[in-house]
Amino acid sequence: MLYFARVAEITGRRAETYPLPEGGPLTGSDLLLQLGRRYPELAGASRLRLAVNQTHAKPGVLIRAGDEVAVFEPVTGG
């Protein structure tokens, strides 16, 4: 897992290994819910975005062992 910008500030790290549950893959939505439990300041993580293996991903994406997952907030511009 890679964390960027404010997500890295909240977690106190830029990267970590995140164990998947036994029995297989995890959806992006479930991962964000688990991150919200682990890091309460990320609760309501529906605003967060994911990239899996360097490709932007939707919440229903299946995350498998060995995937690189990046978590970040949406980019805004002016």
N, C-alpha and C positions, 0 to 999 in steps of 0.2 A: 504494500500500500504506500502510495506517495501522497503527501498532503501539501497543499499550496496556500499561500497568502494567509488569510485569517484562520483557515482550518489548521494550518501548521501552528499558528499562535495558540489556538485553543488546546490542541493536543499536546503541545510542547515538544513536538518532533516533526521532522520532515518526512520520515519514512518509518515503517514498522512491518514486521511479518504478522499477518492476521490469519489465524487458523480457521479453516472451514469446518463446518459441522460434519460429523460422520454421516455417511450415506450419500454424499454427493455435492453437487453445486449449490450455490446460494444466489438468489436474485439480487439485483442491485438495490431494489426497495428494501429487502430484508437486511442487507448489509448496512444501509443507511439507518435503519431502525436500531440495529445493534450498536452502531457507532454512537447514536444518540443516548443509548443506555450507558455506554462506556464513558462517554464525554458529555455530561448533561448540557453543557453550553451549545452542543450541536443538536439538541432535541428540536424537533420540528424541522428535521433535516431535508424536508421536501424541496427546500430552496437549493440544496447542494446538487452538484452535477458530478457525473462519473465519466471517466474514460477508461476503457478496458483495452489493454495492449495497444495503447496510443491512438485509439479511435473513440470519439465521443459515443456514449452509449445511453440508451433509454433505461428507465427504472426496471423494466422486465428482463434485462440482459441476464444471462446465466454466467456466474463467475465460477471458474473451476480452479483447482489447484494449479499453481504455476502462472496464473494470469497476473499481469501487472495492472493494478487498479490505481487510478489517480482520483482524488477527491478534491473538489474545488468549488468556490462560489461562482455564480454566473458573472460574466464579465459585463460591465456596463461602460458606456461611453457618453461623451457629451458633445 
